[in-house]
Amino acid sequence: MTTRTKITGAVLGAAVAGALALVPLTDDRSGDDADSRNVVLGASEKEALPSFTATDWVSYGDQVAVVRVTAEHELRDPGEETGAEEDYLARTIDLQVKERVWARSGAPALPSKVSVTADGWQLKDGTKKEMGSPDSSRLEVGHDYVITFARFSDGAWSPLGSGGVLPYDHSRVGEGEFEGETVTVGAYRSAWEERLVPGDEEPMAFRTVGKPATGVRGILRSATPDATAARYFGLDPAARYQKVAGASEPADTFCSVAAPLAVSEHSRYTPDELASVLTDLAGLAGRDASALRAYATSLEADAGASAPVGDTARKASVTRIEQECGTDVGDLLPTDPEVDAGADGGSEG
């Protein structure tokens, strides 16, 4: 079996299991420079999830932690013989959590010890050589890293992707192991400066270089997740990303959610149903949403327009919707179920 065949299989298997592929497909370095390196770098398959920016981390990550690689293990196929042809030897590593940095609200708890799949080795003519991925750490024993983790539907934990692994020796991002080599903060910063794309969100690797874990935490606490991803936090990260990348329906807007409230739609809502719509509108409101939330709360409390606060909030909500969307929502009152049922009954027979 060739290196390309084995590694392609490993990548596909990892994607199916929910773990992210960190192994390269082929050695894309050639010449004297490639021969002089201790690690063979290759071009990775497209990863299952985006992982380089703060938006990626808070949209698809569950936990961020400082970890140390404590051990590594070879994964050989039982009974397989290696020949003169290139082969790939897979590797798993054991991680010890040293510090918990950030967690998505409602995310599952990260265990204190985690084992994950990482870049392995190339076997060629009886020689074993380490393999790594461009723009990422190989995850070497004895080194520390800041990693954003995701837990998938099968219960397995994995780094979110190659962009979610930052070297962190001596408690500084950018110091330690990167692409299989030991780097300084200055070298790490320079490497990422060369990779910046004008107009794109800067990768976490560049934004946090030289900072302690508290700096990483601060950036994540102020980051905003992708709106579609946030709607599907109940799904595992892979399924969540499929909603973002493959959704055929346009994202909800304030006016699209308000449209069914139009008088012309002859819509009928119970107090709880109307409160739910108003709560959704409050979440999409670009400006002050206090009136929408207050009226929703009064409906949920069964106070409705009978309470002065509820009536004031109702009128303000009507004004807000009609001015922003040009939609006539009338008095924006819920349907009285008993009155409505009586009216329906009276129209029959």
FENRAMO-V10623 format. One record per residue. RES is the residue in one letter. SS is DSSP state (A for helix, B for strand, O for the rest). Layout:
res->RES ss->SS
res->RES ss->SS
This chain:
res->M ss->O
res->T ss->O
res->T ss->A
res->R ss->A
res->T ss->A
res->K ss->A
res->I ss->A
res->T ss->A
res->G ss->A
res->A ss->A
res->V ss->A
res->L ss->A
res->G ss->A
res->A ss->A
res->A ss->A
res->V ss->A
res->A ss->A
res->G ss->O
res->A ss->O
res->L ss->O
res->A ss->O
res->L ss->O
res->V ss->O
res->P ss->B
res->L ss->B
res->T ss->B
res->D ss->B
res->D ss->O
res->R ss->O
res->S ss->O
res->G ss->O
res->D ss->A
res->D ss->A
res->A ss->A
res->D ss->A
res->S ss->A
res->R ss->O
res->N ss->O
res->V ss->B
res->V ss->B
res->L ss->B
res->G ss->B
res->A ss->B
res->S ss->B
res->E ss->O
res->K ss->O
res->E ss->O
res->A ss->O
res->L ss->O
res->P ss->O
res->S ss->O
res->F ss->O
res->T ss->O
res->A ss->A
res->T ss->A
res->D ss->A
res->W ss->A
res->V ss->A
res->S ss->A
res->Y ss->A
res->G ss->O
res->D ss->O
res->Q ss->B
res->V ss->B
res->A ss->B
res->V ss->B
res->V ss->B
res->R ss->B
res->V ss->B
res->T ss->B
res->A ss->B
res->E ss->B
res->H ss->B
res->E ss->B
res->L ss->B
res->R ss->O
res->D ss->O
res->P ss->O
res->G ss->O
res->E ss->O
res->E ss->O
res->T ss->O
res->G ss->O
res->A ss->O
res->E ss->O
res->E ss->O
res->D ss->B
res->Y ss->B
res->L ss->B
res->A ss->B
res->R ss->B
res->T ss->B
res->I ss->B
res->D ss->B
res->L ss->B
res->Q ss->B
res->V ss->B
res->K ss->B
res->E ss->B
res->R ss->B
res->V ss->B
res->W ss->B
res->A ss->B
res->R ss->O
res->S ss->O
res->G ss->O
res->A ss->O
res->P ss->O
res->A ss->O
res->L ss->O
res->P ss->O
res->S ss->O
res->K ss->B
res->V ss->B
res->S ss->B
res->V ss->B
res->T ss->B
res->A ss->B
res->D ss->B
res->G ss->B
res->W ss->B
res->Q ss->B
res->L ss->B
res->K ss->B
res->D ss->O
res->G ss->O
res->T ss->B
res->K ss->B
res->K ss->B
res->E ss->B
res->M ss->B
res->G ss->B
res->S ss->B
res->P ss->O
res->D ss->O
res->S ss->O
res->S ss->O
res->R ss->O
res->L ss->O
res->E ss->O
res->V ss->O
res->G ss->O
res->H ss->O
res->D ss->B
res->Y ss->B
res->V ss->B
res->I ss->B
res->T ss->B
res->F ss->B
res->A ss->B
res->R ss->B
res->F ss->O
res->S ss->O
res->D ss->O
res->G ss->O
res->A ss->O
res->W ss->B
res->S ss->B
res->P ss->B
res->L ss->O
res->G ss->O
res->S ss->A
res->G ss->A
res->G ss->A
res->V ss->B
res->L ss->B
res->P ss->B
res->Y ss->O
res->D ss->A
res->H ss->A
res->S ss->A
res->R ss->O
res->V ss->O
res->G ss->O
res->E ss->O
res->G ss->B
res->E ss->B
res->F ss->B
res->E ss->O
res->G ss->O
res->E ss->B
res->T ss->B
res->V ss->B
res->T ss->O
res->V ss->A
res->G ss->A
res->A ss->A
res->Y ss->A
res->R ss->A
res->S ss->A
res->A ss->A
res->W ss->A
res->E ss->A
res->E ss->O
res->R ss->O
res->L ss->O
res->V ss->O
res->P ss->O
res->G ss->O
res->D ss->O
res->E ss->O
res->E ss->O
res->P ss->O
res->M ss->A
res->A ss->A
res->F ss->A
res->R ss->A
res->T ss->A
res->V ss->O
res->G ss->O
res->K ss->O
res->P ss->O
res->A ss->A
res->T ss->A
res->G ss->A
res->V ss->A
res->R ss->A
res->G ss->A
res->I ss->A
res->L ss->A
res->R ss->A
res->S ss->A
res->A ss->O
res->T ss->O
res->P ss->O
res->D ss->O
res->A ss->A
res->T ss->A
res->A ss->A
res->A ss->A
res->R ss->A
res->Y ss->O
res->F ss->O
res->G ss->O
res->L ss->O
res->D ss->O
res->P ss->A
res->A ss->A
res->A ss->A
res->R ss->A
res->Y ss->A
res->Q ss->A
res->K ss->A
res->V ss->A
res->A ss->A
res->G ss->A
res->A ss->O
res->S ss->O
res->E ss->O
res->P ss->O
res->A ss->O
res->D ss->O
res->T ss->O
res->F ss->A
res->C ss->A
res->S ss->A
res->V ss->A
res->A ss->A
res->A ss->A
res->P ss->A
res->L ss->A
res->A ss->O
res->V ss->A
res->S ss->A
res->E ss->A
res->H ss->O
res->S ss->O
res->R ss->O
res->Y ss->O
res->T ss->O
res->P ss->A
res->D ss->A
res->E ss->A
res->L ss->A
res->A ss->A
res->S ss->A
res->V ss->A
res->L ss->A
res->T ss->A
res->D ss->A
res->L ss->A
res->A ss->A
res->G ss->A
res->L ss->A
res->A ss->O
res->G ss->O
res->R ss->O
res->D ss->O
res->A ss->O
res->S ss->A
res->A ss->A
res->L ss->A
res->R ss->A
res->A ss->A
res->Y ss->A
res->A ss->A
res->T ss->A
res->S ss->A
res->L ss->A
res->E ss->A
res->A ss->O
res->D ss->O
res->A ss->O
res->G ss->A
res->A ss->A
res->S ss->A
res->A ss->O
res->P ss->A
res->V ss->A
res->G ss->A
res->D ss->A
res->T ss->A
res->A ss->A
res->R ss->A
res->K ss->A
res->A ss->A
res->S ss->A
res->V ss->A
res->T ss->A
res->R ss->A
res->I ss->A
res->E ss->A
res->Q ss->A
res->E ss->A
res->C ss->A
res->G ss->O
res->T ss->O
res->D ss->O
res->V ss->O
res->G ss->O
res->D ss->O
res->L ss->O
res->L ss->O
res->P ss->O
res->T ss->O
res->D ss->O
res->P ss->A
res->E ss->A
res->V ss->A
res->D ss->A
res->A ss->A
res->G ss->A
res->A ss->A
res->D ss->A
res->G ss->A
res->G ss->A
res->S ss->O
res->E ss->O
res->G ss->O
